[in-house]
Amino acid sequence: MKTINIVRSILSFLSFSLLIEISPVLAENYQLVGYSDDGQYTAYVDIDSIVDSGNTTKAFILWKVVEENEEREESSFMEFNCSENQWRSIDIPNSQWQFASPESMGRMVQETACSYSDNYSSN
């Protein structure tokens, strides 16, 4: 069990290190949202882009797309409905899209978005 945890830690560190090398901005402003099963798509949310519009919070998403050893970036907007606790109106480039586990998909992003929404509506 310890070996598995050590391997996971090493892989997490390597992934984060690669992320820093790819774009220092990602390491500071973006939170992992999810990834596709085939590993072709990875999505990050720009925490600074979170905008409230009532119960729905919108956020800017950066997609990292890897196709045949070539990487490119795309972007889109996603909406998070705080009362329903789910993402919706997602511009998904891959039909096999799946969110990562709640911890890695960005519980912090959800909490930030919804607390921002609560603060906005109470003002």
Sequence and secondary structure as in RCSB ss.txt:
>XXXX:A:sequence
MKTINIVRSILSFLSFSLLIEISPVLAENYQLVGYSDDGQYTAYVDIDSIVDSGNTTKAFILWKVVEENEEREES
SFMEFNCSENQWRSIDIPNSQWQFASPESMGRMVQETACSYSDNYSSN
>XXXX:A:secstr
 HHHHHHHHHHHHHHHHHHHHH HHHHHHEEEEEEETTSSEEEEEEEEEEEEETTEEEEEEEEEEEETTEEEEEE
EEEEEETTTTEEES   S TTEEE  HHHHHHHHHHHHHHHHHHHHH 
